[in-house]
């Protein structure tokens, strides 16, 4: 292998002319400088569109691009003249070079390596390993995602989509995520949540693409339903079983906390010392009162109550039986939760009557939260039945939301929301990310 071939391997591009290689010493650190230029047929191209354009001037002299390190110790730079061309569309602009993206000081292979590592490591680890600044990782991720997204159109062939919002930062900072149910990929991410944000997504779609959407699933929020009805006249709105079950589990947990707090208050009153009987209490074994037994029973009862019965181990199963025996109200709430969850396993033709039957039981249970829930289910009954008939579930979107939270945690937070959106699309958008040369 010749020195020129080795230099091309380090740059990651073959269509270049290697002029020379030099070793420089910068503050006690050796650096390899590869002086290169594009081939004759690629010398004068617009840096943005890549079209052939006439030369304008020599620019501001030479420019350097950081390449992958040689042997993990020697920094490598590509040096070339920053010639400017006059593009009919973009005006006077620096010419395109085959080893780097426009408006970047890093080679393509360097940036591709950064993106691959960012999807598997934290930004802090990547910046330390690649010897670049923290904020540079985010800008590289955004630049690579924009280039890769040009080659695909995520809005084509949209038929069944899911819409949900998820928090990415404390202080009620949200992003709206839209997933294609058929491909299980993220098609769009917007900053914030609400009708105005969702309308920004539909503005990107053509009339034909809107007409092709057949079903939209969501969590029952009015801003999602109203926007879908307004923008997609051919689509049906669905509330998937995942969210309905989450409604009832949330209410069951509220009931559990109410009973727990009431029992603790009653126990505190029961144990309040009597001023008439001062002194040391009498010895001997004292049986526990009903309140004490209830407090001990409800303690650590969250998981046995909220988990599916088939997923409980023997210890949790015994705990669940004890809970249901000691408190009638909590037992009623638990049975209502299980009955509603099992409705979604029935054939579609039996769901309507099963929901009506469940609503009657919830109405007569005298638990205010379940009485209100049955009203909510009555309002969304048709959307729930449609979701079961079509087999749509937002469980995929919730899984995507977990990936987003993991992404935020790995990066130790994001100051730039655009960089976060780019990383989410790289991780969940169906893009093929590979290490250079692999």
Buried (B, 14 or more C-beta within 10 A) or exposed (E): EEEBEBBBBBBBBEEBBBEEBEEEEEEEEEBBBBBBBBEEEBBBBBBBBEBEBEEBEEBEEEBBBBBBBBEEEEBBBBBBBBBBBBBEEBEEBBBBBBBBBBEBEBBBBBBBBBBBBBBEBBBEEBBEBBEBEBEBBBBBBBBBBEEBBEEEEBBEEBEBBBBBBBBBBEEEEBBBBBBBBEBBBBBBBBBBBBEEBBBEBBEEBEEEBBEBBBBBBBBBBEBBBEBBEEBBEEBBBBBBBBBBBBBBBEBBBBBBEBBBEEBBEBBEEEEEEEEEEEEEEEEEEEEEEEBBBBBBBBEEBBEBBBBEEEEBEEEBEEBBEBBBEBBEBBBBBBEBBBBBBEBBEBEEEEBBEBBEEBBEBBEEBEBEBBBEBBEEBEEBBEBBBBBBBBEBBBEBBBEBBEBBEEBBEBBEEBEEBBBBBBBBBBBBBBBEBEEBEE
